[in-house]
Amino acid sequence: MHCNYQGSQDHEWTETTEMTTTSTETTDATERIHADHAVIKRLGNWTRTGHIQVRARRGLAVLDLRSPDLPDDIDLHLELQRATVKLLVPDDAVVDHWALGWTARGKVKDAQGRTAEDSALADARRIRLTGVAADSEVRVHRGGIAVLSAMCSRAYLRDLRLAHRTGGHPTVDDPARSHGH
Protein backbone atom coordinates (compact mmCIF):
# COMPACT_ATOMS: atom_id res chain seq x y z
CA MET A 1 0.00 0.00 0.00
CA HIS A 2 1.33 3.45 -0.88
CA CYS A 3 0.04 6.97 -1.34
CA ASN A 4 -0.29 8.90 -4.58
CA TYR A 5 -0.68 12.62 -4.88
CA GLN A 6 -3.50 13.50 -7.21
CA GLY A 7 -2.38 16.63 -9.04
CA SER A 8 -5.89 17.66 -10.05
CA GLN A 9 -8.00 20.41 -8.63
CA ASP A 10 -8.79 18.25 -5.60
CA HIS A 11 -5.22 18.20 -4.22
CA GLU A 12 -5.92 15.12 -2.15
CA TRP A 13 -3.80 12.17 -1.13
CA THR A 14 -5.27 8.82 -2.04
CA GLU A 15 -4.46 5.44 -0.66
CA THR A 16 -3.58 2.82 -3.26
CA THR A 17 -4.38 -0.82 -2.70
CA GLU A 18 -3.63 -3.58 -5.16
CA MET A 19 -5.00 -7.07 -4.72
CA THR A 20 -4.59 -10.35 -6.49
CA THR A 21 -6.76 -13.05 -5.06
CA THR A 22 -8.21 -16.32 -6.14
CA SER A 23 -11.82 -16.78 -5.20
CA THR A 24 -13.89 -19.95 -5.05
CA GLU A 25 -17.26 -18.23 -5.10
CA THR A 26 -20.25 -19.58 -6.94
CA THR A 27 -21.61 -17.76 -9.95
CA ASP A 28 -24.73 -16.74 -7.96
CA ALA A 29 -22.85 -14.41 -5.61
CA THR A 30 -22.29 -10.71 -6.19
CA GLU A 31 -18.77 -9.36 -5.92
CA ARG A 32 -18.75 -5.87 -4.35
CA ILE A 33 -16.00 -3.32 -4.90
CA HIS A 34 -15.89 0.05 -3.16
CA ALA A 35 -13.33 2.70 -4.15
CA ASP A 36 -13.87 5.87 -2.15
CA HIS A 37 -10.94 8.23 -2.83
CA ALA A 38 -8.81 5.13 -3.45
CA VAL A 39 -7.37 2.94 -6.18
CA ILE A 40 -8.62 -0.65 -6.12
CA LYS A 41 -7.16 -3.25 -8.49
CA ARG A 42 -8.55 -6.74 -8.97
CA LEU A 43 -6.11 -8.52 -11.28
CA GLY A 44 -5.65 -12.09 -12.43
CA ASN A 45 -8.12 -14.80 -11.41
CA TRP A 46 -9.81 -12.84 -8.63
CA THR A 47 -13.43 -13.99 -8.93
CA ARG A 48 -15.71 -16.51 -10.64
CA THR A 49 -18.97 -14.62 -10.30
CA GLY A 50 -20.81 -13.03 -13.19
CA HIS A 51 -22.36 -10.29 -11.03
CA ILE A 52 -20.09 -7.42 -9.99
CA GLN A 53 -21.14 -4.21 -8.27
CA VAL A 54 -18.74 -1.24 -8.27
CA ARG A 55 -19.30 1.84 -6.16
CA ALA A 56 -16.64 4.51 -6.68
CA ARG A 57 -16.40 8.13 -5.62
CA ARG A 58 -13.35 10.08 -6.78
CA GLY A 59 -11.50 6.81 -7.13
CA LEU A 60 -10.22 4.27 -9.63
CA ALA A 61 -11.24 0.64 -9.94
CA VAL A 62 -9.28 -1.67 -12.26
CA LEU A 63 -11.09 -4.94 -13.00
CA ASP A 64 -9.50 -7.80 -14.89
CA LEU A 65 -12.29 -9.63 -16.75
CA ARG A 66 -10.02 -11.81 -18.95
CA SER A 67 -10.07 -14.94 -16.77
CA PRO A 68 -11.47 -18.12 -18.34
CA ASP A 69 -13.06 -18.87 -14.93
CA LEU A 70 -15.59 -16.07 -15.50
CA PRO A 71 -18.94 -16.82 -17.15
CA ASP A 72 -19.57 -15.65 -20.73
CA ASP A 73 -22.19 -13.13 -19.54
CA ILE A 74 -21.05 -10.63 -16.92
CA ASP A 75 -23.31 -8.02 -15.33
CA LEU A 76 -21.39 -5.02 -14.05
CA HIS A 77 -23.51 -2.61 -12.00
CA LEU A 78 -21.79 0.78 -11.59
CA GLU A 79 -22.44 3.65 -9.20
CA LEU A 80 -19.81 6.24 -10.11
CA GLN A 81 -19.25 9.80 -8.99
CA ARG A 82 -16.17 11.51 -10.47
CA ALA A 83 -14.52 8.12 -10.78
CA THR A 84 -12.86 5.92 -13.38
CA VAL A 85 -13.37 2.23 -14.00
CA LYS A 86 -10.77 0.48 -16.15
CA LEU A 87 -11.86 -2.87 -17.59
CA LEU A 88 -9.27 -5.34 -18.87
CA VAL A 89 -11.21 -7.54 -21.30
CA PRO A 90 -10.46 -10.19 -23.95
CA ASP A 91 -10.02 -8.97 -27.54
CA ASP A 92 -13.38 -10.32 -28.71
CA ALA A 93 -15.46 -9.18 -25.70
CA VAL A 94 -18.59 -7.13 -26.32
CA VAL A 95 -19.16 -4.29 -23.83
CA ASP A 96 -22.82 -3.23 -23.81
CA HIS A 97 -23.33 0.12 -22.07
CA TRP A 98 -26.84 0.87 -23.29
CA ALA A 99 -28.33 0.59 -19.76
CA LEU A 100 -25.69 2.81 -18.13
CA GLY A 101 -27.22 6.16 -17.20
CA TRP A 102 -25.22 9.38 -17.26
CA THR A 103 -26.27 12.24 -14.98
CA ALA A 104 -23.41 14.52 -16.00
CA ARG A 105 -20.38 14.41 -18.30
CA GLY A 106 -18.61 11.16 -19.01
CA LYS A 107 -18.25 8.37 -21.53
CA VAL A 108 -17.20 4.82 -22.23
CA LYS A 109 -13.83 4.82 -23.98
CA ASP A 110 -13.38 1.70 -26.06
CA ALA A 111 -11.03 2.21 -29.01
CA GLN A 112 -11.73 -1.23 -30.48
CA GLY A 113 -15.37 -1.47 -29.46
CA ARG A 114 -17.15 -4.63 -30.49
CA THR A 115 -20.89 -4.60 -31.07
CA ALA A 116 -23.39 -7.36 -30.42
CA GLU A 117 -24.33 -7.30 -34.11
CA ASP A 118 -20.94 -8.68 -35.16
CA SER A 119 -21.78 -12.16 -36.41
CA ALA A 120 -18.26 -13.45 -35.74
CA LEU A 121 -18.68 -12.62 -32.06
CA ALA A 122 -21.62 -14.90 -31.36
CA ASP A 123 -19.71 -16.83 -28.69
CA ALA A 124 -17.74 -13.86 -27.31
CA ARG A 125 -17.86 -12.74 -23.68
CA ARG A 126 -20.60 -10.15 -23.09
CA ILE A 127 -20.18 -7.51 -20.42
CA ARG A 128 -23.32 -5.50 -19.59
CA LEU A 129 -22.81 -2.16 -17.85
CA THR A 130 -25.78 -0.91 -15.81
CA GLY A 131 -26.26 1.71 -13.14
CA VAL A 132 -25.44 5.39 -13.10
CA ALA A 133 -22.34 7.50 -13.65
CA ALA A 134 -21.77 11.20 -12.94
CA ASP A 135 -18.66 13.01 -14.22
CA SER A 136 -17.02 9.61 -14.67
CA GLU A 137 -15.61 7.38 -17.35
CA VAL A 138 -15.22 3.72 -18.17
CA ARG A 139 -12.04 2.76 -20.04
CA VAL A 140 -11.94 -0.56 -21.87
CA HIS A 141 -8.48 -2.04 -22.48
CA ARG A 142 -8.03 -5.02 -24.78
CA GLY A 143 -5.12 -7.13 -26.01
CA GLY A 144 -1.64 -5.78 -25.42
CA ILE A 145 -2.89 -2.66 -23.65
CA ALA A 146 -4.72 -4.86 -21.12
CA VAL A 147 -1.54 -6.90 -20.59
CA LEU A 148 0.52 -3.73 -20.07
CA SER A 149 -2.05 -2.35 -17.63
CA ALA A 150 -1.82 -5.54 -15.57
CA MET A 151 1.98 -5.60 -15.75
CA CYS A 152 2.28 -2.05 -14.40
CA SER A 153 1.24 -3.07 -10.91
CA ARG A 154 2.78 -4.25 -7.68
CA ALA A 155 0.60 -7.35 -7.91
CA TYR A 156 2.44 -8.38 -11.09
CA LEU A 157 5.82 -7.95 -9.39
CA ARG A 158 4.66 -10.14 -6.50
CA ASP A 159 3.34 -12.69 -8.98
CA LEU A 160 6.67 -12.71 -10.86
CA ARG A 161 8.62 -13.29 -7.66
CA LEU A 162 6.31 -16.12 -6.62
CA ALA A 163 6.55 -17.74 -10.06
CA HIS A 164 10.34 -17.50 -9.94
CA ARG A 165 10.49 -19.10 -6.47
CA THR A 166 8.09 -21.92 -7.32
CA GLY A 167 9.22 -22.49 -10.91
CA GLY A 168 5.78 -21.64 -12.29
CA HIS A 169 4.49 -18.94 -14.59
CA PRO A 170 3.02 -15.53 -13.69
CA THR A 171 -0.74 -15.23 -14.23
CA VAL A 172 -1.52 -11.57 -13.49
CA ASP A 173 -0.57 -10.46 -17.01
CA ASP A 174 -2.48 -13.37 -18.63
CA PRO A 175 -5.07 -15.08 -16.38
CA ALA A 176 -5.64 -17.80 -18.99
CA ARG A 177 -2.06 -19.00 -18.50
CA SER A 178 -2.97 -20.75 -15.22
CA HIS A 179 -5.16 -23.18 -17.19
CA GLY A 180 -2.56 -24.00 -19.81
CA HIS A 181 0.26 -25.07 -17.43
C-alpha positions in Angstrom: 0.0 0.0 0.0 1.3 3.4 -0.9 0.0 7.0 -1.3 -0.3 8.9 -4.6 -0.7 12.6 -4.9 -3.5 13.5 -7.2 -2.4 16.6 -9.0 -5.9 17.7 -10.0 -8.0 20.4 -8.6 -8.8 18.3 -5.6 -5.2 18.2 -4.2 -5.9 15.1 -2.2 -3.8 12.2 -1.1 -5.3 8.8 -2.0 -4.5 5.4 -0.7 -3.6 2.8 -3.3 -4.4 -0.8 -2.7 -3.6 -3.6 -5.2 -5.0 -7.1 -4.7 -4.6 -10.4 -6.5 -6.8 -13.1 -5.1 -8.2 -16.3 -6.1 -11.8 -16.8 -5.2 -13.9 -20.0 -5.0 -17.3 -18.2 -5.1 -20.3 -19.6 -6.9 -21.6 -17.8 -10.0 -24.7 -16.7 -8.0 -22.9 -14.4 -5.6 -22.3 -10.7 -6.2 -18.8 -9.4 -5.9 -18.8 -5.9 -4.4 -16.0 -3.3 -4.9 -15.9 0.0 -3.2 -13.3 2.7 -4.1 -13.9 5.9 -2.1 -10.9 8.2 -2.8 -8.8 5.1 -3.5 -7.4 2.9 -6.2 -8.6 -0.6 -6.1 -7.2 -3.2 -8.5 -8.5 -6.7 -9.0 -6.1 -8.5 -11.3 -5.6 -12.1 -12.4 -8.1 -14.8 -11.4 -9.8 -12.8 -8.6 -13.4 -14.0 -8.9 -15.7 -16.5 -10.6 -19.0 -14.6 -10.3 -20.8 -13.0 -13.2 -22.4 -10.3 -11.0 -20.1 -7.4 -10.0 -21.1 -4.2 -8.3 -18.7 -1.2 -8.3 -19.3 1.8 -6.2 -16.6 4.5 -6.7 -16.4 8.1 -5.6 -13.3 10.1 -6.8 -11.5 6.8 -7.1 -10.2 4.3 -9.6 -11.2 0.6 -9.9 -9.3 -1.7 -12.3 -11.1 -4.9 -13.0 -9.5 -7.8 -14.9 -12.3 -9.6 -16.8 -10.0 -11.8 -18.9 -10.1 -14.9 -16.8 -11.5 -18.1 -18.3 -13.1 -18.9 -14.9 -15.6 -16.1 -15.5 -18.9 -16.8 -17.1 -19.6 -15.6 -20.7 -22.2 -13.1 -19.5 -21.0 -10.6 -16.9 -23.3 -8.0 -15.3 -21.4 -5.0 -14.0 -23.5 -2.6 -12.0 -21.8 0.8 -11.6 -22.4 3.7 -9.2 -19.8 6.2 -10.1 -19.3 9.8 -9.0 -16.2 11.5 -10.5 -14.5 8.1 -10.8 -12.9 5.9 -13.4 -13.4 2.2 -14.0 -10.8 0.5 -16.2 -11.9 -2.9 -17.6 -9.3 -5.3 -18.9 -11.2 -7.5 -21.3 -10.5 -10.2 -23.9 -10.0 -9.0 -27.5 -13.4 -10.3 -28.7 -15.5 -9.2 -25.7 -18.6 -7.1 -26.3 -19.2 -4.3 -23.8 -22.8 -3.2 -23.8 -23.3 0.1 -22.1 -26.8 0.9 -23.3 -28.3 0.6 -19.8 -25.7 2.8 -18.1 -27.2 6.2 -17.2 -25.2 9.4 -17.3 -26.3 12.2 -15.0 -23.4 14.5 -16.0 -20.4 14.4 -18.3 -18.6 11.2 -19.0 -18.3 8.4 -21.5 -17.2 4.8 -22.2 -13.8 4.8 -24.0 -13.4 1.7 -26.1 -11.0 2.2 -29.0 -11.7 -1.2 -30.5 -15.4 -1.5 -29.5 -17.1 -4.6 -30.5 -20.9 -4.6 -31.1 -23.4 -7.4 -30.4 -24.3 -7.3 -34.1 -20.9 -8.7 -35.2 -21.8 -12.2 -36.4 -18.3 -13.4 -35.7 -18.7 -12.6 -32.1 -21.6 -14.9 -31.4 -19.7 -16.8 -28.7 -17.7 -13.9 -27.3 -17.9 -12.7 -23.7 -20.6 -10.2 -23.1 -20.2 -7.5 -20.4 -23.3 -5.5 -19.6 -22.8 -2.2 -17.9 -25.8 -0.9 -15.8 -26.3 1.7 -13.1 -25.4 5.4 -13.1 -22.3 7.5 -13.6 -21.8 11.2 -12.9 -18.7 13.0 -14.2 -17.0 9.6 -14.7 -15.6 7.4 -17.3 -15.2 3.7 -18.2 -12.0 2.8 -20.0 -11.9 -0.6 -21.9 -8.5 -2.0 -22.5 -8.0 -5.0 -24.8 -5.1 -7.1 -26.0 -1.6 -5.8 -25.4 -2.9 -2.7 -23.7 -4.7 -4.9 -21.1 -1.5 -6.9 -20.6 0.5 -3.7 -20.1 -2.0 -2.4 -17.6 -1.8 -5.5 -15.6 2.0 -5.6 -15.8 2.3 -2.0 -14.4 1.2 -3.1 -10.9 2.8 -4.3 -7.7 0.6 -7.4 -7.9 2.4 -8.4 -11.1 5.8 -8.0 -9.4 4.7 -10.1 -6.5 3.3 -12.7 -9.0 6.7 -12.7 -10.9 8.6 -13.3 -7.7 6.3 -16.1 -6.6 6.5 -17.7 -10.1 10.3 -17.5 -9.9 10.5 -19.1 -6.5 8.1 -21.9 -7.3 9.2 -22.5 -10.9 5.8 -21.6 -12.3 4.5 -18.9 -14.6 3.0 -15.5 -13.7 -0.7 -15.2 -14.2 -1.5 -11.6 -13.5 -0.6 -10.5 -17.0 -2.5 -13.4 -18.6 -5.1 -15.1 -16.4 -5.6 -17.8 -19.0 -2.1 -19.0 -18.5 -3.0 -20.7 -15.2 -5.2 -23.2 -17.2 -2.6 -24.0 -19.8 0.3 -25.1 -17.4 
